[in-house]
């Protein structure tokens, strides 16, 4: 399965841009924090660095955040483990690695829900993002960014 490599986000002239680290299945905590911080769901945008899932109690809800117009995330290693687990039905060691890293929930949900979440990840999670701001562009990746962001953009014109 091929994920989109890069997504470009234009300047948000209506509101503020926010960035968040690994959610790891803590949807309710995120929503409570956004409310406390005065996040405007109609104007602001939230960018995540991946690892939306595993370890916490609300992984499916965190994946479904990708359907919200204000939420954007790159793919993290936990989403990659989820994807690999969905594609590797006959490889229990892949499932075991995911379960060991907090992904047991992924093997307890229905096939239908698993396929739905798989398609959401596939459709909405690029490997990297470029977010334009009034002060310049911000590159977003899950781990180790390249020294030269232009290498990320080569071949990925917005």
BELVEN-V855885 format. One record per residue. N is the residue number from 1. RES is the residue in three letters. SS is DSSP state (H for helix, E for strand, - for the rest). PSI is psi as a letter, one per 20 degrees, with the letter a starting at -180 (* if undefined). BURIAL is + if it has 9 or more other ideal C-beta (glycine too) atoms within 8 Angstrom, else -. Layout:
BEGIN
N;RES;SS;PSI;BURIAL  N;RES;SS;PSI;BURIAL
END
This chain:
BEGIN
1;UNK;-;p;-  2;UNK;-;p;-  3;UNK;-;q;+  4;UNK;-;p;-  5;UNK;-;h;-  6;UNK;E;q;+  7;UNK;E;p;+  8;UNK;E;p;+  9;UNK;E;p;+  10;UNK;-;r;-  11;UNK;-;p;-  12;UNK;-;o;+  13;UNK;-;i;-  14;UNK;-;h;-  15;UNK;-;b;+  16;UNK;-;q;-  17;UNK;E;p;+  18;UNK;E;q;+  19;UNK;E;q;+  20;UNK;E;q;+  21;UNK;-;a;-  22;UNK;-;p;+  23;UNK;-;h;+  24;UNK;-;l;+  25;UNK;-;k;+  26;UNK;-;m;+  27;UNK;H;g;+  28;UNK;H;g;-  29;UNK;H;g;-  30;UNK;H;g;+  31;UNK;H;h;-  32;UNK;H;g;-  33;UNK;H;g;-  34;UNK;H;g;+  35;UNK;H;g;-  36;UNK;H;h;-  37;UNK;H;i;-  38;UNK;-;k;-  39;UNK;-;p;+  40;UNK;-;o;-  41;UNK;-;i;-  42;UNK;-;i;-  43;UNK;-;h;-  44;UNK;-;r;+  45;UNK;E;q;+  46;UNK;E;p;+  47;UNK;E;p;+  48;UNK;E;q;+  49;UNK;-;k;+  50;UNK;-;a;+  51;UNK;-;l;+  52;UNK;-;h;+  53;UNK;-;r;+  54;UNK;-;q;+  55;UNK;-;g;-  56;UNK;-;r;+  57;UNK;-;i;-  58;UNK;-;l;+  59;UNK;H;g;+  60;UNK;H;h;+  61;UNK;H;h;-  62;UNK;H;h;+  63;UNK;H;g;+  64;UNK;H;i;+  65;UNK;H;h;+  66;UNK;H;i;+  67;UNK;H;i;-  68;UNK;-;p;-  69;UNK;-;i;-  70;UNK;-;i;-  71;UNK;E;p;+  72;UNK;E;q;+  73;UNK;E;q;+  74;UNK;E;r;+  75;UNK;-;p;+  76;UNK;-;r;+  77;UNK;H;h;+  78;UNK;H;h;+  79;UNK;H;h;+  80;UNK;H;g;+  81;UNK;H;h;+  82;UNK;H;g;+  83;UNK;H;g;+  84;UNK;H;h;+  85;UNK;H;h;+  86;UNK;H;h;+  87;UNK;H;i;-  88;UNK;-;m;+  89;UNK;-;h;-  90;UNK;-;k;-  91;UNK;-;n;-  92;UNK;H;h;-  93;UNK;H;h;-  94;UNK;H;g;+  95;UNK;H;g;+  96;UNK;H;g;-  97;UNK;H;g;+  98;UNK;H;g;+  99;UNK;H;g;+  100;UNK;H;h;-  101;UNK;H;k;+  102;UNK;H;j;+  103;UNK;H;j;+  104;UNK;H;h;-  105;UNK;H;h;+  106;UNK;H;i;+  107;UNK;H;j;+  108;UNK;-;i;-  109;UNK;-;r;+  110;UNK;-;q;-  111;UNK;H;g;-  112;UNK;H;g;-  113;UNK;H;g;+  114;UNK;H;g;+  115;UNK;H;h;+  116;UNK;H;g;-  117;UNK;H;h;+  118;UNK;H;g;+  119;UNK;H;h;-  120;UNK;H;g;+  121;UNK;H;g;+  122;UNK;H;h;+  123;UNK;H;h;-  124;UNK;H;i;+  125;UNK;E;n;+  126;UNK;E;r;+  127;UNK;-;h;+  128;UNK;E;q;+  129;UNK;E;q;+  130;UNK;E;p;+  131;UNK;E;o;+  132;UNK;E;p;+  133;UNK;E;r;+  134;UNK;-;i;-  135;UNK;-;j;-  136;UNK;E;a;-  137;UNK;E;q;-  138;UNK;E;p;+  139;UNK;E;p;+  140;UNK;E;p;+  141;UNK;-;r;+  142;UNK;-;g;+  143;UNK;-;r;-  144;UNK;-;n;-  145;UNK;-;q;-  146;UNK;-;q;-  147;UNK;-;h;-  148;UNK;-;o;-  149;UNK;H;h;+  150;UNK;H;h;-  151;UNK;H;h;-  152;UNK;H;g;+  153;UNK;H;i;+  154;UNK;-;o;-  155;UNK;-;i;-  156;UNK;-;m;+  157;UNK;-;p;-  158;UNK;-;*;-
END
